């Protein structure tokens, strides 16, 4: 059982002992620290408002209730979107003129996990300094609850499914007419979370024939919720069986988007961003892009084809967003299927990704597989090494950087080693007790072999 505290929030497994797992006491403590932080930075305001929403995991209702009532106890007004998505809460915060937001979700983690993901008044994730302040407030229990006459209010708002979808449809580059004329048929795997509500609802507005798979929001994940190839056999088979144009897979909080081609093959999480960027850059006549260090070189290649500039950021949505703002980026995101489109908002949004991809395919008038084959061919391998307290991760990464010092090495986030035709990125996860190992090469065998080689080297050091 695990409790992980980071600048982006608190994440852990349900049950067990306080401070070792995400217990009700830990949820209250961290929510109180966040509330105290929001109150302090808005000291000139008489009333503070925070938006909350949750995915469909089993513990969601319990954690949401604890968080909401803790904020109310601090004198904060809470607007609860109920079953929602991470991007929906991000959209709602500025629309409601709120002072912050909390999403109750452990993203791609299995059902025993849950988390509090924290937003600022723009609906964007907190930066490192802000996150550290909240961790300190939680550690010191530096929060004071309101008197009975000053308690906050609690209201529910079920309007944001429609509001979020309408905001997506209103985006200038979402070609609603072309999508409706294309008569697409799509299979959706909502992993029995809120994607099973939001993605079909969006597709219905676009007149897309939607075949639903695992779209009952009961939190009983039918497979590992991380949208990787090895977890997606059912939808791959169903896409072929239904003769669908492609398949859509989202994670439990709907900020990661993976696609399945009409032949059942993976379009690839990495190429979700590449395809959406290709469409946006083509419509705009070029522009700059950003993705993180663990993302495919294919985005760089496509960006440069349109005369734009590509920049790599450290891993983590807040780092990608910061770099996007610095470089005036028109589209960016993460290679895990996270699309960040500033014309909408600065957050990963699978609804925006679906709409842009449908627009691209409708305009191209080609199959999903043909579109995928038109992009530079890179292959990735994503692996992990489980950590124990005895493993000195920083020392291991330093040793790997020194060993390959003659190559092109970046240490802005873990260690990335760029070889001529391939690369490897080693980093300690912020959300799980693991070392993540990403490799990319011009063949799947090459990417797998590079990963195995470095895994063996790290295990030898351990």
Buried (B, 14 or more C-beta within 10 A) or exposed (E): EBBBBBBBBBBBBBEBEEEBBBBBEBBBBBBBBBBBBBBEBBEEEEEBBBBBBBBBBBBBBBBBBBBBBBBBBBBBBBBBBBBBBBBBBBBBBBBBEBBBBBBBBBBBBEBBBBBBBBBBBBBBBBBBEBBEBBBEBBEEEBBEBBEEEEBBEBEEBEEBBEBBBEBBBEBEBBBBEBBBEBEBBBBBBBBBBBBBBBBBBBBEBBEBBBBBBBBBBEBBBEBBBBBBBEBBEBBBBBBBEBEBBBBBBBBBBBBBBBBBBBEBBBBBBBBBBBBBBBBBBBBBEBBBBBBBBBBBBBBBBBBEEBEBBBBBBBBBBBBBBBBBBEBEBBBBBBBBBBBBBBBBBBBBBBBBBBBBBBBBBBBBEEBBBEBBEEBBEBBBBBBBBEBEEEBEBEEBBEBBBEBBEEBEBBEEBBBBBBEEEBBBBBBBBBBBBBBBBBBBBBEEEBBBBBBBEBBEBBEEEB
